[in-house]
Amino acid sequence: MSILLETKKLCVTIAEKTICQDLDLPIHTGQIWAILGMNGVGKTTLLHTLAGLRNPHAGSIELIGSDITQLSKRQIARILGLLLQDQEDAFPGTVMQTVLTGRHPHMSNWQWETDTDINIATAALDFVEMAGFAERSILNLSGGERRRVALATLFCQQPELFLLDEPTNHLDLRYQHRLLDGISTQLKKENKAAIMIMHDVNLAMRYCDHALLLFSDGSFQQGSCREVINTENLTRLYDYPMHSLKENKLEIFIPG
Amino acid sequence: MNPRAILLLLLLSLVSLASLMLALYAGSIHITWSEILASFYSDRQSMSQTLVQELRLPRALGAFITGGLLALAGALLQVLLRNPLADPYVLGVSGGAAVAALLAIMTGASALIISGSAFIGALCSMLLVFGIAHGQGSWTPTRLLLTGIVLAAGWGAMISFILTISPEQTLRSMLFWLMGDLGYVQSTSAGFFILLLGLLLSLPLARSLNILTQGELQAASLGIETRRLRIMVYLLASMLTAAAVTMAGSVGFVGLVVPHLIRMLGFSDNRILLPAAVLFGGSLLILADTLARTVIAPQQLPVGVISAAIGVPLFLFLLYRGQVHRL
């Protein structure tokens, strides 16, 4: 196990509001982290900061040992990939073209996609069960299908660290489990890592091994899911009474 | 590059050549094909040679270059603003060029200075749109478009003002800047150079532009320095538009319609779209200008009339069919 990404005394603020202060977060290979918190607490802002898309207020982020501000956008994109909360499409394009954009950080300016790139994209489409959709227009997809194309694009990018902003958005129950299961299996097999913003505590318990809880007062708790996810913390986290049901070692959290 | 894309570019090159030949052939004075051919080879001065070499050829080349410049600028601006409504003229660029040119005419400047000030006027107009729209925050496509539209209205009022206070004898030369006319094209080499430069500079950006259409964040997360890319695209589009306005005044709709037509044919990849737009826009404007010269010959129409006559119904039809997305 080695460290892929590490924040040191990270302080993230947005419009005078402190999201977190002095956050020391080491992400090791093979780990899958969940970020949990209420709406508007700053989960997405933190994720974008980790992705190098915005500068932290203080502290630093190291990506495989180098300060992220010293790396070019292209170098960053070869190590970490980000699934945005929503996809915006202004113009038509095929599913295949969209998935192939994931190869961008690996290609030079004048280069066209090679057969290898197309094979990687095809495998990524297979992974999200969209194999027959390659030539469809992205403007004619349903919300869940578009979401799966975005996930395929991320897999086509082949980063070491996956940052996922609510990956289960728009997905039905079957795909929520199929894809989260697929992601966690594949990442562990390839010794990669992921940080995902989740709203479903039970999905987080099932597919993530670590969790970062962002409380609305700017404090946080981090650790393995077993350590930090409990009814007391969740009740405080969501400002709503939470209970748990236990059955055969499996613990399910429900709102009270 | 896939075979369909190669076929499209090949086909458009042929169409460009064919429309160029048609432009040399058609006109109020009949010239045979052999006379046209002879005009390129023989040294003998003849009426047909003068007509082809000094009138029809420069004008046809001017039309091709203007159309190519406008279509390329339109395609770039549509990606930059992530809005299919973007077009060099919607953003008030031609208005800025016209105001600068009109002011130069008022002071009795030479033709070269008038062209130069039109070029600078177009650039300043773009700068103003992007500067004001940037304001305190960041460029949002809607803000850019609105700023452009409001500024265009402002330029329009200034043009009316200048026309009102100008003496009668300058009015005719002023009108050129307002309606798009290829009858006054003098030199095509500067325009050709800018078109070639613009295409060569924008092609290596084309793959990044494809990703920029999916939003700035997505582009940044795929390794694109979005700020640098947007500034480059903006400068390129400004330069292309300024060159087109300087050559031919305000020719509307080419920049708006041509990229859409190519997207409707199923080519949304900017690596194909950009060169295709140059060829398509160029041949469209040659054909429009040939029509403008011949439809009520010997009277000549400004090409802007024809391009609007083709562009307006076409765009309305596309809108009605719902082919223009996200309006």
Interface residues (C-beta under 8 A of the other chain):
Chain A: H48 A51 L53 S72 K73 R74 Q75 I76 A77 R78 G81 L82 L84 Q87 E88 D89 A90 F91 P92 G93 Q97 T98 T101 G102 H104 P105 M107 N109 W110 W112 L139 Q157
Chain B: M1 Q78 V79 R82 N83 P84 L203 P204 L205 R207 S208 N210 I211 T213 Q214 G215 L217 Q218 A220 S221 L222 G223 I224 E225 R263 S268 D269 R271 H325 R326
